Amino acid sequence: MRGMRALRRLANPIVGRRARRRVSAAALRALAAKRGRYDELCAVASAEVLAPAAARELSELGEILACQEAWEGCVAELDSLAELEDELRGGDAVGDAELRDEARRERELLTPKVATLAHDLTAKLLPRDAVDDAPACLVEVKAAAGGDEASLFAGDLLAMYERFAGRRRHGWDLLSVTKSDCGGVSHAYAEVKGPGAYGALRFESGVHRVQRVPRNDVRIHTSTASVVVFPAGAEDRGATVDFDPAELRIDTFRASGAGGQHATTRDERSQHRNKAKALKVLASRVVGAQAAAAAAARSASRAKLAGSGDRAERIRTYNAPHDRVTDHRSGFTANSVDRVLRGDLLDDVVASLEAADRDARMVEFEESSA
């Protein structure tokens, strides 16, 4: 009879204090707030058509609350199984022992599922920086130590980001590029546009190191290039940057040589376009630097992951002799330098950094309930 009563409880699980302890107080507070917001939006939706942004919010809240319900159900079942084992532990009947063993097996299978659901639920509750969702970003690539080989490597990185943007169907606009004498890239700026553009590249800031044998040589050389990624599209986020003309120095250069009047006109048009691009780059750098500073103030661990852009901060090594690429922040290793530089495996590298970032933010979120 005791076993039957316990089994009937499994059909109608109730979440109690033991269940609530499996997520942090911060998560519970966030869930309560989201439940209130969900009910509010549902009430509005019953009377009128929701605006697209509100409809998306309602859908996202529904997913979070569905995850909560799944977690609560599994935790309640886990608690009931534990209680059933306790009740049957002193029983001598063969049926009691079999039922106890079955409850134990089910509990052992359910325990990792509860942990996974709790992790997923907490991850859905993590606050996001608005800048992470910026619809565009500015990518700066600059050759650093290593002479010609560094500029060639910088060119490889620039091409890698262009292919990566193409794979994600993001727009790519090369704003400026300074070529080296050997055909590499000394300095370049490009703008990437599309949903999640900045989020996909925000961890690329820092020093990238390559170890490989240059052309016309037999020794392994180590060269570096620096990458800085700034959130762009400031106007889309309501951010504006005003420059005092007195604080700007704009140098204008004209092409020399024959060409006549039309060549001069074409040059003037180019100067206007270049000035507009330069101001756009400057504005993005200012807004991006402000956003990076704010993010660093909020979270030292996330700033470490995202990279400060400091030229001395090595974040990734491309080791050609061993054909591997290692990210020194997440510890992830991809076993093909060429496929990473082609953009094929950069998704995997980015995914490892996003996972590390999510884990760091979860630790901060959990500690906020202390």
N, C-alpha and C positions, 0 to 999 in steps of 0.2 A: 504493500500500500504506500509506504513512504516513497518508493521509486516511482510509482504511478503518479503520485501528487507532484513530484519533482518534474516528471516528463510533461505533465499538463502545463506547468509554468513556462516551459519552453515555447509553447504555442502562443503565449501572450507576454512577450518580454517587456520589462519596464526598466528603464535606465535609472540607476541610483547613484549614490555617492561614489561607489567603487568605479563606475564607468566614467564619471566626470573627471576623475583624477588622471585619466589617460591622455588628456590634452591639457595645456597650460591654462591658467586663469586668463591670460591675454587672449588666447583663442576663444575661450568662452565669452569674453566680453565682446569680441569682434563678431561672433556668431549671433549674439543677442541683438547687436546693432543692425546686422544684415537682415535678420528676421524681421525687425521693425520696418526697415526700408522696403523689404519685399512685400510685406502686407500693405504698406502705403502705396506702392506702385500698382499692386493688384487692385486696390480700391479705385485708383484713377483709371486703370485699364477697363474696369467694368462699366465706367461711365463715358469714356471717350477713347479715341484712338491715340495711343502713345506716340510721342515724337520718336524718330529713329534712335536717338541717343538713349532715351529712357527705355525703349524696347530692348536695346542691347544690354542695358544694365539689368533689366528684369530677367533676361535670359541667363546672364552670368550669375546673378543671385540664385536663380533656380538651380543651376548646376552645383553651386556651393551647398545649398540646403539639401539637395539630393544626396550629396556626398556625406553630409552630416547624418542624414537618416540611415544611410547604409552603415556608417560607423557605429551609430547608436544601437542598431539592430544586432550587429555582430558582437558588440561589447556586452549587451544584455544576454545574448545567447552564451557567451563565454562565461559570464558570472553564474548563470543558471547551471551550466555544466560543472563548474567548480563546486557549487552547492550540492549538486547531485552526487558528486564523488564523496563529499564529506558525509552526506547522509548514509551512503551505502558502505562506508569504510568499515563499520563494525558488524555488518551483516554476514551471517554464516551460510546463507542459502546460496546454491549454485547460481540461481538466476540473478541474485544481487551482485555476485562477483562478475558475472558476464556483463551486466548492465554498467557496473562501475568501470570495467575495462573499456567498454565502448565509449562511455562518456569521456574517459581520459584520452582516447585516440582522437575523438572529435575535437576536444579542447586543444590538443597539440597541433592539429591541422588548422584550427581557427586562429590560434595565437598570432602567427606571422601575418595573416590577413588583416587582423585588427591593427597591427602595427603599421602595415602598409596604408590602410585607410586613414589612420591618424596622421601619418606623414603627409599623405595627399591632401587631406583636409587643411592641415596647417599651412601647407604650401599655397593653397588657394586663398588663404587669408592674409598672406604677406602684403604689406603696403608696398607700393611701387612709386619710384620717383617718376614724376610726370615727364621728365626729360628723357627717360628710357624709351618712351613711345614717340619720340620726335620722328616726323615723317621724312627727315633728310639728315644727312651728316656731311661734314667736310673732312676729307682724308688728306693729311699732309704726309708725304714720304720724302725723306731726305737722306742722302748718302752720308755716312759717318766715317768711321775708321776703316782704312783699307785701300785708299786710292781708287784706281780704276775698277778694281773688283767690287768695291763698295757701291760704286755707281751702277755697275751691272746688276748687282743684287737688288738695289733700290728699284731698278727697272723691272726686275722679276716680281718684286712685291706689288708694284703698281699694276702690272698685268694680272697678277693673282686676284687683286681686289676687283678689277674690272670683270674678270670671268666670274668671280663669285657673285657680283651684282647681277650679271646676266643670268646666272642659274636661278637667282631668286626673283627674276623679272623686275629688278629695280633699275631705274634710270641712271645713266652714267654720263657725267659732263666733266671733261678734263678742262679745268679752268686755266691752269698754267703749268708749263713744264720747262725746265732748264736742262738741256742735254749736256752730257760730258763729251770730251773729245773722242772717247772710245766708243761712243754710241749708247752709253748708259744714261741714267737719270741722276742729276745732281740734286734737284729739288722739284717737287711737283705738288699741285693741289688738284683735287677732284671732288665733285659733289655727287653724292649718291642719294637718289630720291625713291621713295616707295614706302608702303606700310612696313614698319619695323626695321627701317634702314639703319638707324642709329643703334637700335638694340642688337642687331646682328654683328656690328663692327665695333661696339664700344670697348671691347676688351683688347683691341689690337694696339692700343697706345703703349709705347715703350720701345725698347731697343731689341731688334731682331738680329740674331747672329748667324752667319753662315760659315761652315767649314767645308771647303772643297778645293779641288785643284783647278786653278785658272787655266784658260787656254794658253798654249805656248809655255807651259811650266810643268814641272813634275812634282812639286812640293805642295802640301796642303796649306792653304792660306785661310786665315780667320779674318772676316770682314763683318762690318755691322752697318745697319741702316736704322734710322729712327722713324717711328710712325706716331702721329698724333691724330686722334679722331675727335672732332668737336660736333656736338649736336647743331644742326642747321635748321632752316625753316623757322627762324625766330618769330617771323611775322605771323606764322600759323598758330603759335602758342601765345600770342599777345605780347611778345617781347619786342621792344624797339631799341635801337641804338642810334643816338644822335651824336654826330661828330662836329666839333668846332673847327671850321675851315682853317682857323689860325693855328691849330695844333697839328695840321697835316702838311706834309711836304710831298708834293707830287712832281716827279721829274718826267719830262716829256722828251722823247727821242724820235728823230725822224730818220728814215732810211736814206742812205747816201747813194749817189750814182744816178745814171740816166733813168728817165721814166716819164718826164713831162708833167703836165698839170694834173692829169688823172691819177698819177702815182701819188702825188701830194695829197689829193682828196681822199684816196683810198687809205693813205696813212693816217689822216685825221680821223676818219671813221674808225679805224682800228684803235687809235688812241682812246676814243670815247668808250669803245667796248672794253678795252683793257682797264680803264679807270673804273668802270662799273663793276667789272669782275673783282678788281683789287679791293674796292669798298665792300663788296659782298663778302670776300674772304675775311677782311678785317672785322666786319660786324659779326660774322660767325665765330671768329676766334674770341672776340670779347664776350659774347653771350656764352660760348662753350666754356671758356675759362671760369666765368662766374658760376655756371652750373656745376663744373667739376669741383670748384672750391666748396660749394654748398654740399655736394655729395660727400666730399672728404670730411667735412665737419660733422655730417650725420653718421658716418660709418667709416672708421679707419680700415676695417677689414675689406669692405667693398672697394675703397679707394685703392687698396693694395692689389686687388684683383683687376680692377679697371685700368690700373697703371696711371701714374702721374704724368707720363710723357717725358720724364727726366731722361736726359741722354745717357745717364749712367745706369739706368734700370734695364737690365737684360731680362726679357720675358720669355724668349723662345729661341731655340737653337735648331738650325737646319744642318744636319750632319750628313753630308753626301757620302763619305767613305763607308759609313754604316747604314746609309739609306734610311735614316729615321729623322723625324721631327719631334722634338720634345718641348712641351710647354712647361716652364718651370713653376707656374702658379698652380695649375691643376694636377701636374704630374702626368698628363696624358701624353702618349707616344703614338705617332702615326708612322707606319713602316713603309713610307714612300715619299721621298722629298719631291720628286717630279709631280706626283699626283696632288700633293698639297699646293705646290706652286701653280699647278694648273687650275686650282680652285676646287678640284674634285673632292678632296678630303678635308677641306677647311670647315665644312659643316660639322664634321666629327670633333674637330678641335674646339669650335665654338660651343658645341653641345656640352663638352666637358667643362668649359668655363662657366657656362650658364648653370650647370649642376652645382659647381663649387660655389658660385655666387648665391644660389638658392639655399644651400646648406648654411652658408655664413649668415644670411639674412634670417634663417629659421632660428639659429642660435641667438641672435640679437632679439628676435621676437619672443622667444621663450624666456629669455632673461628679463624682458620687460615686465613679466608677471611676478617677478620676485619681490 
